[in-house]
Structures are given as structure tokens and as C-alpha cells.
Amino acid sequence: MKEKNKSGNNFLVQGSILAAAAIIAKVIGMLYRVPLQNILGNEGNGYYSTANEIYAILLMVSCFNMPLAVSRLVSKRVQKGEYRNAHRVFLCAVRFSMLIGGSIALVTYVCAGLITKYLMSMELAVYGLRVLAPAIFISAILGTFRGYFQGFSTMVPTAFSQIIEQIVNAIVSLICADIMYRYGTSLAQTQGNDSLAPAWGAAGATFGTVASITVALVVVMLIYLTQSKTIRKRMLKDHTGHKESSADIYAELTATILPVILSTVVYNITNVLDLGVFGNVLRSQGYTEDQYTTIWGIYSGQFRVLMNVPLALASSLSPSVVPSLTAAMEKHDKAEARRKVGTSIRFTMLLTIPCAAGMAALAEPIITMLFTNETGTPLSVGIMQAGALMIIFYALSTLSTGILQGLGQMRQPLIHCCIALVIHLIVLYLFLTTFNLNIYAVVGANIIFAIIICIMNAVSIARFLNYRQEIYRTFIVPVVVSIIMSAAAYLVYAGLHTFIGNTAATVVAVFAGVIVYGIGMVSFHGITQDEIAGLPKGTVIIRMLRKMGLLR
């Protein structure tokens, strides 16, 4: 029984490793965006964000979901002891990703001007998008390596490469942004267009992505080479005698990845469509390109950067829960699948709900601390407070989509995303035109989009697994404790900021909030001793809580 529990919790441990790495990477990403914002300004950040949003969509079409597809197919074969076929999946996936990734990278470079000018209404984002084109090809190969390791339920190579990737990205982006901004300034003086400086600065910043992904690929390839002996030993132990043809693997790979790509594109294309609708509507309302680009730069360069930190938790748990659920379904063990679904949802809500509440309560101190000398601070604060629910529902919708894919229900997320997207666009247009909500229309429409997906995903999971989500400890207790935590954190900040300054008071308030939340969750029985034990260093945490008198 102990061994079963250990195995059952392994996906949570691996997910925690990936989540920790993702949080570190997102924090690094958030921190470097602060000086990057100061280099580029709001207009330059708008061009930078636009290029990255287009790149993200193209990445999803080509290879973003390759890790999930490869991990699922590899996991299925590992459960059967077919290690040779698992490795054949990997080799076929490498060739597949090189072909698709290379083709889309070429098309992106050639058509960058048309995309930025006619689809996004931000023509000068073309420089950044062209720089990003090679990253699509490199990411395709990188994703295949990560998916292969994840198929064996090990997230360490992915986690380690993500941290290295973000460190390189931060360093190279800042250096190149500064160099290219100065180059753009010289062009602006000769050509009489002041927007060339932020546009070229944004292009320099995007080169950090290309450099970082290249380094990450080198890292995972080195890890693969160090594991080559272990891989060969596994294949020698494979006595199943079943050899799959490359044609069969390509067919299954395509059948697996196509619905995942489509659902992910629909799920994530909202930000690109939001930008297109937002820019065109505001332009019709009399705003200039500089004005709506600046507003969008504040939304994407500040709120969404901060929002991505807690969202990394849900995004990181999905890669670990997919092969875990795939293994459970291969064994026809729905009871185990239900346990893993419940655990993953609880784990995500326990962490994202307090993050959202804390960011709303301390919105102004956090924005002031991170984005100094910004004229858009009041707008940033308002967006963060209005978007707190967006963090929670996006986290839950991301995780529940991954759960359905792990259960082999590939079409449902696509259908749900399409329905939600149509409603989202209608609501967004009405919010912008009828209610004149400006950027708050984007926030509100995204909250509705995520809620719709959450509801439909929950219904599908419940029907397929005969599953009922536990409510009290998963949602009610975290919400109640998060409200108490937010009040405590704000009171600590209010009492200290006059004496020790905004930054120090904000840091102290955040730590105070973490302590209050931890004590509250244990006191209200929102988390059990067994659940704590299942976390990395769980026994150490339990000993500390016993010394504090919070656990018996």
C-alpha cells in the first residue's frame, strides 16, 4: 500500500519539480522584463509583446504540443515494456518536428510583414517577428527531447533546461535590446520616424529568445547523451517482439497532436485576436497607434507578465499529469485516474487562489516596486485587481484541458475552446463598443472565456470518470483563508511602508501573507498531513509544523 501511494504521488512530485523550475523561470522572466520595460518603454513593449504573441501562436501550430504528444505516446509504450518502440516514437517525432518546425519558420520569416501590418495593425513589430522565426525550428526539436523524458515520468531535464533557458534569455535580451534601441535611434534621426527606436529595440530583445532556446536544446541533447547507456539497456530488456513501423508511428503522432494543436491554438489565440479587435476598435474610436499600443503594452508587459508566474503552476502540472493519467487508463484503472485528477486540481487551487488574492490586494505596491517611473501605474493596478479571477480560472482551465488529454479525450478540449472563443469575441466586441470598457473589456472577456472552458471541461471529466470534485477543501477553504491572508498582508504593508519604504514593506507583506496562508490552511484542515507528506520535502515540513504546534 505504501508503494502504491508512493507511485501515485510520483506525478505530483515530478509536477512540483517542474512547477518549481517554472516559477523560478517565470520570476527571472518577470525580473528581466522590468529593466527591459525601462529600455523599450510602453510603445516598444507593445511591439515586443505583439511579436511574441504571434510567435507563440505559430509555435503552437508547429511544435508547442510536441512534448505532450511525445510523452503520451512514449508513456503508453513504456507501460507495455515496449522500450524499442518508445525510442522509435522519439526518432520519428524528431524528424516530424524538424519538417513542420522548419516549414513554419520559413513561412513566418517571409510573411512577417503581412502578418504584423494587416492582421495585427502594428507594422513595426515585423523586425521582432523575423528575428523570432528561427526559434520556431529550434523549439520543435527541443520539445521532442523534453517530451521523450516526460514520457518516462521524469521532469528534471525539462526543469533544468527551462531555468538555463530563462537565464540566457534575460541576459541576451537586455544586452541586445539596448544595442538595437540605440541603432533604431540613429535610424529615427535620419528617417524621421521616432517609432523606429522602440521597434528595433524590441527586435533586439527577441533575439534573447533565439539564443536561449538554442542553449536549452544543447543542454537536453547533452542530458540525452549522458543517458544513452541507460536507454540502450532498457531497449535490450525489451523482449516484447513487437516492432512498430515508422508509418504507423507517424499516423498515431499526427492523430494525437492534431487535436491538441488545434485546441491549444484556439485556447491561446485569444490574446492575438484580442489585440487585433482591441487595436481596430480603438482606432475607429479615434485612438492613434501609439496610444493603443501603449495601453496594450501596459496590459501585456505588466499584468500578463505577473499573471504568468502563478499560471506556471498549472502549466507545469499538466506535463506530469498527462503521462500519469495515460498510464492509469492503459491499466483501465479509473479509480487511480480519479485520485490523480482530484489531487492535481486541489494542488493547483491551493496555490493559484492565494496568488491571485495576494496580487489583487498588493497590486499597487507590487507594480510600484517592479515598474518604476511608469506613467501607466494606475492603469496597471486597476488591470491587476480586475484580472485576479482571470488567474484562477485560466489555471483551472489549463489543467483541466491537460487532464482530458491525458485521459485520451482529445476532441473535447477543442470543442470547448471553440465554443468559448466565439462567446469571448462577441463579449469582447460588446464590452469595447457598447460599454466602452477599453482594456478592461479584454480582461472581462478573458475571464468569461476561461470560466466557460472550466465548466465544460468539468462536465466532460465527470462524465468520463464518474468523477465528483471535492468542493470544501479544494475551493472554499483556500478562498476563505486567502481573504484573511490578503487582509493581513495589506495591513502589514500599510503599517510598514511609511517607515521602511515601498519595496521592503512589499517583500515583508508577501512573506507575512505566505505564513498566514500556510497556518490558515493547516488550522482550517484545508490540507492534510498525508498530502503534505506527498510533497517534496514533505517530512521536513511536517516536523516544522509539529514544532509549531499546528500538527499532532
C-alpha positions as CSV (number, residue, x, y, z in Angstrom):
1,M,0.0,0.0,0.0
2,K,2.9,2.3,0.8
3,E,4.4,1.6,-2.5
4,K,1.2,2.3,-4.3
5,N,0.9,5.7,-2.6
6,K,4.4,6.5,-3.5
7,S,3.8,5.7,-7.1
8,G,0.5,7.5,-7.0
9,N,2.2,10.6,-5.7
10,N,5.2,10.5,-8.1
11,F,3.4,12.6,-10.7
12,L,2.8,15.2,-8.0
13,V,6.5,15.2,-7.0
14,Q,7.5,15.4,-10.7
15,G,4.9,18.2,-11.2
16,S,6.3,20.0,-8.2
17,I,9.8,19.8,-9.6
18,L,8.6,21.2,-12.9
19,A,6.4,23.8,-11.2
20,A,9.4,25.0,-9.0
21,A,11.5,25.3,-12.1
22,A,8.8,27.1,-14.0
23,I,8.2,29.5,-11.1
24,I,12.0,30.3,-11.0
25,A,12.0,30.8,-14.7
26,K,8.9,33.0,-14.6
27,V,10.4,35.1,-11.8
28,I,13.6,35.5,-13.8
29,G,11.4,36.4,-16.8
30,M,9.4,38.9,-14.7
31,L,12.5,40.5,-13.2
32,Y,14.3,41.0,-16.6
33,R,11.1,42.4,-18.1
34,V,11.4,45.3,-15.6
35,P,14.7,46.7,-17.0
36,L,13.5,45.7,-20.5
37,Q,10.4,47.8,-20.0
38,N,12.6,50.7,-19.0
39,I,14.7,50.2,-22.1
40,L,11.9,49.8,-24.6
41,G,9.2,51.9,-23.0
42,N,5.5,51.1,-23.3
43,E,5.5,51.5,-27.1
44,G,8.5,49.3,-27.6
45,N,7.0,46.8,-25.2
46,G,3.9,46.8,-27.3
47,Y,5.9,45.8,-30.4
48,Y,7.8,43.2,-28.4
49,S,4.7,41.7,-27.0
50,T,3.0,41.6,-30.4
51,A,5.9,39.8,-32.0
52,N,6.0,37.3,-29.1
53,E,2.2,36.7,-29.2
54,I,2.4,35.9,-33.0
55,Y,5.4,33.7,-32.4
56,A,3.6,31.9,-29.6
57,I,0.7,31.0,-31.9
58,L,3.0,29.8,-34.7
59,L,4.9,27.8,-32.1
60,M,1.7,26.1,-31.0
61,V,0.9,25.2,-34.6
62,S,4.3,23.8,-35.2
63,C,5.7,22.2,-32.1
64,F,4.4,23.6,-28.8
65,N,2.4,20.5,-28.0
66,M,5.1,18.1,-29.2
67,P,6.2,17.4,-25.6
68,L,2.7,16.4,-24.6
69,A,2.1,14.2,-27.6
70,V,5.5,12.5,-27.4
71,S,5.2,12.0,-23.6
72,R,1.8,10.4,-24.1
73,L,2.9,8.1,-26.9
74,V,6.1,7.1,-25.1
75,S,4.3,6.6,-21.8
76,K,1.8,4.2,-23.5
77,R,4.7,2.0,-24.8
78,V,6.7,2.2,-21.5
79,Q,3.7,0.8,-19.6
80,K,3.7,-2.2,-22.0
81,G,7.5,-2.6,-21.7
82,E,8.0,-1.7,-25.4
83,Y,11.1,0.4,-24.9
84,R,12.3,0.0,-28.5
85,N,9.0,1.3,-29.8
86,A,9.2,4.2,-27.3
87,H,12.5,5.1,-28.8
88,R,11.2,4.8,-32.3
89,V,8.4,7.3,-31.4
90,F,11.1,9.7,-30.3
91,L,13.1,9.4,-33.5
92,C,10.0,9.8,-35.7
93,A,9.0,12.8,-33.6
94,V,12.4,14.4,-34.2
95,R,12.0,14.1,-37.9
96,F,8.4,15.2,-37.8
97,S,9.2,18.3,-35.7
98,M,12.1,19.3,-37.9
99,L,9.9,19.2,-41.0
100,I,6.9,21.0,-39.5
101,G,9.0,23.5,-37.5
102,G,11.3,24.3,-40.4
103,S,8.5,24.9,-42.8
104,I,6.6,27.2,-40.4
105,A,9.8,29.1,-39.5
106,L,10.4,29.8,-43.2
107,V,6.8,30.9,-43.8
108,T,7.0,33.2,-40.7
109,Y,10.1,34.9,-41.9
110,V,8.8,35.5,-45.4
111,C,5.3,36.6,-44.4
112,A,6.2,38.6,-41.2
113,G,5.4,41.9,-42.8
114,L,2.0,40.9,-43.9
115,I,1.1,39.4,-40.5
116,T,2.1,42.5,-38.5
117,K,0.7,45.0,-40.9
118,Y,-2.7,43.6,-41.9
119,L,-3.6,41.2,-39.0
120,M,-2.1,43.0,-36.0
121,S,-2.2,46.6,-37.1
122,M,1.4,47.0,-35.7
123,E,3.6,47.1,-38.8
124,L,6.8,47.9,-36.9
125,A,6.6,44.6,-35.0
126,V,7.9,43.0,-38.2
127,Y,11.5,43.3,-37.1
128,G,11.0,41.3,-33.9
129,L,8.9,38.6,-35.6
130,R,11.6,38.0,-38.2
131,V,14.2,37.6,-35.6
132,L,12.0,35.0,-33.8
133,A,11.4,32.9,-36.9
134,P,14.4,30.5,-36.4
135,A,13.3,29.9,-32.8
136,I,10.3,28.0,-34.1
137,F,12.5,25.4,-35.8
138,I,14.8,25.1,-32.7
139,S,11.8,24.8,-30.3
140,A,10.4,22.0,-32.4
141,I,13.4,19.8,-31.8
142,L,13.7,20.9,-28.1
143,G,10.1,20.0,-27.4
144,T,10.7,16.4,-28.8
145,F,13.6,15.8,-26.4
146,R,11.6,17.2,-23.4
147,G,8.6,15.0,-24.3
148,Y,10.7,11.9,-24.5
149,F,12.0,12.4,-21.0
150,Q,8.5,13.3,-19.7
151,G,7.2,10.0,-21.2
152,F,9.4,8.2,-18.6
153,S,7.8,10.5,-15.9
154,T,11.0,12.5,-15.3
155,M,10.7,16.2,-15.4
156,V,14.2,17.1,-14.3
157,P,15.7,17.6,-17.8
158,T,12.8,19.8,-18.8
159,A,13.0,21.7,-15.5
160,F,16.8,22.2,-15.6
161,S,16.7,23.3,-19.3
162,Q,13.9,25.8,-18.6
163,I,15.9,27.6,-15.9
164,I,19.0,27.7,-18.1
165,E,16.9,28.9,-21.0
166,Q,15.4,31.8,-19.0
167,I,18.7,32.9,-17.5
168,V,20.3,33.1,-21.0
169,N,17.1,34.8,-22.3
170,A,17.3,37.5,-19.6
171,I,20.9,38.4,-20.2
172,V,20.9,38.3,-24.0
173,S,17.6,40.1,-24.3
174,L,18.7,43.1,-22.2
175,I,22.1,43.4,-24.0
176,C,20.6,43.2,-27.5
177,A,17.6,45.4,-26.7
178,D,19.9,48.2,-25.5
179,I,22.2,47.8,-28.6
180,M,19.4,47.7,-31.1
181,Y,17.4,50.5,-29.4
182,R,20.4,52.8,-29.9
183,Y,20.7,51.6,-33.5
184,G,17.0,52.4,-34.0
185,T,17.5,55.8,-32.5
186,S,20.1,56.6,-35.2
187,L,17.7,55.4,-37.9
188,A,14.9,57.5,-36.4
189,Q,17.0,60.6,-36.7
190,T,17.8,60.0,-40.4
191,Q,14.3,58.7,-41.4
192,G,12.2,61.0,-39.2
193,N,10.2,58.2,-37.5
194,D,10.6,58.1,-33.7
195,S,8.9,54.7,-33.5
196,L,11.9,53.0,-35.2
197,A,13.9,53.1,-31.9
198,P,11.4,51.1,-29.8
199,A,10.7,48.8,-32.8
200,W,14.4,47.9,-33.3
201,G,14.8,47.7,-29.5
202,A,12.0,45.1,-29.5
203,A,13.7,43.2,-32.2
204,G,16.9,43.1,-30.2
205,A,15.0,41.8,-27.2
206,T,13.5,38.9,-29.2
207,F,17.0,37.7,-30.1
208,G,17.3,36.6,-26.5
209,T,14.6,34.0,-27.2
210,V,16.5,32.5,-30.1
211,A,19.8,32.4,-28.1
212,S,18.1,30.9,-25.0
213,I,16.2,28.1,-26.9
214,T,19.4,27.2,-28.7
215,V,21.3,26.8,-25.4
216,A,18.3,24.8,-23.9
217,L,18.5,22.4,-26.9
218,V,22.2,21.9,-26.3
219,V,21.5,21.2,-22.6
220,V,18.8,18.5,-23.3
221,M,20.9,16.9,-26.0
222,L,23.8,16.6,-23.6
223,I,21.5,15.0,-21.0
224,Y,20.2,12.6,-23.6
225,L,23.8,11.6,-24.5
226,T,24.7,11.0,-20.8
227,Q,21.6,8.8,-20.6
228,S,22.4,6.8,-23.8
229,K,23.7,3.8,-21.9
230,T,20.5,3.6,-19.8
231,I,18.4,4.0,-22.9
232,R,20.2,1.1,-24.6
233,K,19.9,-1.1,-21.5
234,R,16.1,-0.5,-21.5
235,M,15.9,-1.5,-25.2
236,L,17.9,-4.7,-24.6
237,K,15.4,-5.6,-21.8
238,D,12.6,-5.2,-24.3
239,H,11.5,-8.8,-25.2
240,T,8.0,-8.0,-26.4
241,G,9.0,-8.6,-30.1
242,H,6.5,-6.0,-31.3
243,K,8.1,-3.7,-33.8
244,E,6.1,-0.7,-35.0
245,S,6.6,0.8,-38.4
246,S,7.5,4.4,-38.9
247,A,4.3,4.9,-40.9
248,D,2.2,3.7,-38.0
249,I,4.0,6.0,-35.6
250,Y,3.7,9.0,-37.8
251,A,0.0,8.3,-38.2
252,E,-0.5,8.0,-34.4
253,L,1.6,11.0,-33.8
254,T,-0.4,13.1,-36.2
255,A,-3.7,11.8,-34.8
256,T,-2.5,12.6,-31.3
257,I,-1.0,16.0,-31.9
258,L,-3.5,17.5,-34.4
259,P,-6.5,17.9,-32.0
260,V,-4.1,19.0,-29.2
261,I,-2.6,21.6,-31.5
262,L,-6.0,22.9,-32.6
263,S,-7.4,23.1,-29.1
264,T,-4.2,24.8,-27.8
265,V,-4.2,27.3,-30.7
266,V,-7.8,28.1,-30.1
267,Y,-7.2,28.4,-26.4
268,N,-4.2,30.7,-26.8
269,I,-5.1,32.6,-29.9
270,T,-7.4,34.7,-27.8
271,N,-4.6,37.1,-26.9
272,V,-3.7,37.7,-30.6
273,L,-7.4,38.1,-31.5
274,D,-7.9,40.4,-28.5
275,L,-5.0,42.6,-29.8
276,G,-6.5,42.7,-33.3
277,V,-10.0,43.5,-32.2
278,F,-8.7,45.9,-29.5
279,G,-6.5,47.8,-31.9
280,N,-9.1,48.1,-34.7
281,V,-11.9,49.2,-32.4
282,L,-9.8,51.8,-30.6
283,R,-8.6,53.1,-33.9
284,S,-12.2,53.5,-35.0
285,Q,-12.8,55.4,-31.8
286,G,-10.1,57.9,-32.6
287,Y,-7.1,56.5,-30.8
288,T,-3.7,56.6,-32.6
289,E,-1.5,53.6,-33.0
290,D,0.9,54.9,-30.4
291,Q,-1.9,55.3,-27.9
292,Y,-3.5,51.9,-28.2
293,T,0.0,50.2,-28.5
294,T,1.0,51.9,-25.2
295,I,-2.2,50.7,-23.5
296,W,-1.7,47.2,-24.8
297,G,2.0,47.3,-23.7
298,I,0.9,48.0,-20.1
299,Y,-1.6,45.1,-20.2
300,S,0.7,42.6,-21.8
301,G,4.1,43.8,-20.4
302,Q,3.0,44.2,-16.8
303,F,-0.2,42.4,-15.9
304,R,0.2,39.3,-18.1
305,V,3.9,39.0,-17.1
306,L,2.9,38.9,-13.5
307,M,0.0,36.7,-14.2
308,N,2.2,34.1,-15.9
309,V,4.0,33.4,-12.6
310,P,1.1,31.7,-10.8
311,L,-0.2,30.3,-14.1
312,A,3.2,28.4,-14.4
313,L,1.9,26.1,-11.7
314,A,-1.0,24.8,-13.7
315,S,1.1,24.7,-16.9
316,S,3.8,22.7,-15.2
317,L,1.5,20.2,-13.6
318,S,-0.2,19.3,-16.9
319,P,3.0,17.7,-18.4
320,S,3.3,15.4,-15.4
321,V,-0.3,14.5,-15.1
322,V,-0.7,13.6,-18.8
323,P,1.7,10.5,-18.8
324,S,0.4,9.6,-15.3
325,L,-3.2,9.6,-16.4
326,T,-2.2,7.8,-19.7
327,A,-0.6,5.0,-17.6
328,A,-3.7,4.7,-15.4
329,M,-6.0,4.5,-18.5
330,E,-3.7,1.9,-20.1
331,K,-4.3,-0.2,-16.9
332,H,-8.0,0.6,-17.0
333,D,-7.7,1.9,-13.5
334,K,-10.3,4.7,-13.3
335,A,-10.1,4.8,-9.5
336,E,-6.4,5.8,-9.8
337,A,-7.2,8.3,-12.5
338,R,-9.9,9.9,-10.2
339,R,-7.4,10.2,-7.4
340,K,-4.8,11.9,-9.7
341,V,-7.4,14.3,-11.1
342,G,-8.5,15.3,-7.6
343,T,-5.0,15.7,-6.3
344,S,-3.9,17.8,-9.3
345,I,-6.9,20.1,-9.1
346,R,-6.5,20.6,-5.4
347,F,-2.8,21.2,-5.7
348,T,-3.4,23.9,-8.4
349,M,-6.1,25.6,-6.5
350,L,-4.2,25.6,-3.2
351,L,-1.5,27.6,-4.9
352,T,-3.2,29.8,-7.5
353,I,-6.1,31.1,-5.4
354,P,-3.8,32.8,-2.8
355,C,-1.5,34.1,-5.5
356,A,-4.5,35.8,-7.3
357,A,-5.8,37.2,-4.0
358,G,-2.4,38.4,-2.9
359,M,-1.7,40.1,-6.2
360,A,-5.0,41.9,-6.1
361,A,-4.5,43.1,-2.5
362,L,-1.0,44.3,-3.1
363,A,-1.4,45.4,-6.7
364,E,-0.2,48.9,-6.2
365,P,2.8,48.1,-4.1
366,I,3.9,45.3,-6.5
367,I,3.5,47.5,-9.6
368,T,5.3,50.4,-8.0
369,M,8.1,48.1,-6.8
370,L,8.7,46.4,-10.2
371,F,7.8,49.0,-12.8
372,T,9.3,52.3,-11.6
373,N,8.8,55.7,-13.2
374,E,5.8,54.4,-15.3
375,T,3.0,56.8,-16.1
376,G,0.7,53.9,-16.5
377,T,0.8,52.7,-12.9
378,P,-2.8,53.5,-12.0
379,L,-4.0,51.6,-15.1
380,S,-1.7,48.6,-14.3
381,V,-3.1,48.5,-10.7
382,G,-6.7,48.5,-12.0
383,I,-6.0,45.8,-14.5
384,M,-4.3,43.5,-11.9
385,Q,-7.2,44.0,-9.4
386,A,-9.8,43.3,-12.1
387,G,-7.9,40.4,-13.5
388,A,-7.5,38.4,-10.3
389,L,-10.2,35.9,-11.3
390,M,-8.6,35.6,-14.7
391,I,-5.6,34.0,-12.9
392,I,-7.7,31.4,-11.1
393,F,-9.9,30.3,-14.0
394,Y,-7.1,30.3,-16.5
395,A,-5.1,28.0,-14.2
396,L,-8.1,25.6,-13.8
397,S,-9.0,25.6,-17.5
398,T,-5.3,24.9,-18.4
399,L,-5.1,22.0,-16.0
400,S,-8.5,20.5,-16.9
401,T,-7.6,20.6,-20.6
402,G,-4.4,18.7,-19.8
403,I,-6.5,16.2,-17.7
404,L,-8.8,15.5,-20.6
405,Q,-5.9,15.0,-23.0
406,G,-4.3,12.6,-20.5
407,L,-7.5,10.6,-20.4
408,G,-7.4,10.3,-24.2
409,Q,-10.3,12.7,-24.7
410,M,-8.6,14.8,-27.4
411,R,-11.6,16.3,-29.1
412,Q,-13.5,17.7,-26.1
413,P,-11.0,20.4,-25.3
414,L,-11.0,21.6,-28.9
415,I,-14.8,21.7,-29.0
416,H,-14.9,23.5,-25.7
417,C,-12.3,26.1,-26.7
418,C,-14.1,26.8,-30.0
419,I,-17.4,27.5,-28.2
420,A,-15.7,29.6,-25.6
421,L,-13.8,31.6,-28.2
422,V,-16.9,32.5,-30.2
423,I,-18.6,33.7,-27.0
424,H,-15.4,35.5,-25.9
425,L,-15.2,37.5,-29.2
426,I,-18.8,38.6,-29.0
427,V,-18.5,39.7,-25.4
428,L,-15.2,41.5,-26.1
429,Y,-16.7,43.4,-29.0
430,L,-19.8,44.4,-26.9
431,F,-17.6,45.4,-24.0
432,L,-15.4,47.6,-26.3
433,T,-18.1,49.2,-28.4
434,T,-21.3,49.3,-26.2
435,F,-19.8,49.7,-22.8
436,N,-16.5,51.5,-23.8
437,L,-14.5,49.5,-21.2
438,N,-11.3,49.9,-23.1
439,I,-8.6,47.4,-21.9
440,Y,-10.9,46.2,-19.1
441,A,-13.1,44.7,-21.9
442,V,-10.2,42.4,-22.7
443,V,-9.8,41.4,-19.0
444,G,-13.6,40.7,-18.6
445,A,-13.9,38.8,-21.9
446,N,-10.9,36.6,-20.9
447,I,-12.5,35.8,-17.5
448,I,-15.7,34.7,-19.2
449,F,-13.7,32.6,-21.8
450,A,-11.8,30.7,-19.0
451,I,-15.0,30.2,-17.0
452,I,-16.8,28.6,-19.9
453,I,-13.9,26.2,-20.6
454,C,-13.7,25.3,-16.9
455,I,-17.4,24.4,-16.8
456,M,-17.4,22.3,-20.0
457,N,-14.2,20.5,-19.1
458,A,-15.5,19.7,-15.6
459,V,-18.7,18.2,-17.1
460,S,-16.6,16.1,-19.5
461,I,-14.3,14.8,-16.8
462,A,-17.2,14.0,-14.5
463,R,-19.0,12.0,-17.2
464,F,-15.9,10.1,-18.4
465,L,-14.6,9.1,-15.0
466,N,-17.9,9.2,-13.0
467,Y,-16.0,11.8,-11.0
468,R,-17.2,14.3,-8.4
469,Q,-14.8,17.2,-7.4
470,E,-14.4,17.8,-3.7
471,I,-15.5,21.3,-3.1
472,Y,-14.9,22.3,0.5
473,R,-11.1,21.8,0.9
474,T,-10.4,22.5,-2.8
475,F,-12.2,25.8,-3.2
476,I,-14.0,27.1,-0.1
477,V,-11.1,26.8,2.4
478,P,-8.5,28.3,0.1
479,V,-10.8,31.2,-0.8
480,V,-11.6,31.9,2.9
481,V,-8.0,31.6,4.0
482,S,-6.8,33.7,1.0
483,I,-9.2,36.6,2.0
484,I,-7.7,36.5,5.5
485,M,-4.2,36.3,4.1
486,S,-4.8,39.2,1.8
487,A,-6.2,41.4,4.6
488,A,-3.2,40.5,6.8
489,A,-0.7,41.2,4.0
490,Y,-2.2,44.6,3.2
491,L,-2.3,45.6,6.9
492,V,1.4,44.6,7.2
493,Y,2.2,46.7,4.2
494,A,0.1,49.7,5.3
495,G,1.9,49.6,8.7
496,L,5.4,49.4,7.4
497,H,5.7,51.3,4.1
498,T,5.9,54.7,5.7
499,F,8.9,53.6,7.8
500,I,10.9,51.2,5.5
501,G,9.8,52.2,2.0
502,N,7.6,50.5,-0.6
503,T,9.9,47.7,-1.7
504,A,10.9,46.4,1.8
505,A,7.3,46.7,3.0
506,T,6.0,44.8,0.0
507,V,8.5,42.0,0.5
508,V,7.7,41.7,4.2
509,A,4.0,41.8,3.4
510,V,4.3,38.9,0.9
511,F,6.2,36.8,3.4
512,A,3.7,37.6,6.1
513,G,0.9,36.5,3.7
514,V,2.6,33.2,2.9
515,I,2.9,32.4,6.6
516,V,-0.7,33.4,7.4
517,Y,-1.9,31.3,4.5
518,G,0.1,28.3,5.5
519,I,-1.1,28.5,9.1
520,G,-4.6,29.1,8.0
521,M,-4.7,26.1,5.6
522,V,-3.5,23.8,8.3
523,S,-5.8,25.3,11.0
524,F,-8.9,25.1,8.8
525,H,-7.9,21.5,7.8
526,G,-7.6,22.6,4.2
527,I,-4.6,20.4,3.7
528,T,-4.0,17.0,5.4
529,Q,-0.8,15.5,6.9
530,D,-0.8,12.8,4.2
531,E,-1.0,15.5,1.4
532,I,1.9,17.4,3.0
533,A,3.9,14.2,3.2
534,G,3.4,13.7,-0.6
535,L,5.1,17.0,-1.4
536,P,8.8,17.3,-2.0
537,K,10.5,17.7,1.5
538,G,7.1,16.9,3.0
539,T,8.5,15.2,6.1
540,V,10.6,18.3,6.8
541,I,7.5,20.5,6.5
542,I,5.6,18.2,8.9
543,R,8.3,18.3,11.5
544,M,8.3,22.1,11.4
545,L,4.5,22.2,11.7
546,R,4.7,19.8,14.7
547,K,7.2,22.0,16.4
548,M,4.9,25.0,15.9
549,G,2.0,23.0,17.4
550,L,-0.1,23.1,14.2
551,L,0.1,19.3,13.7
552,R,-0.1,16.5,16.2
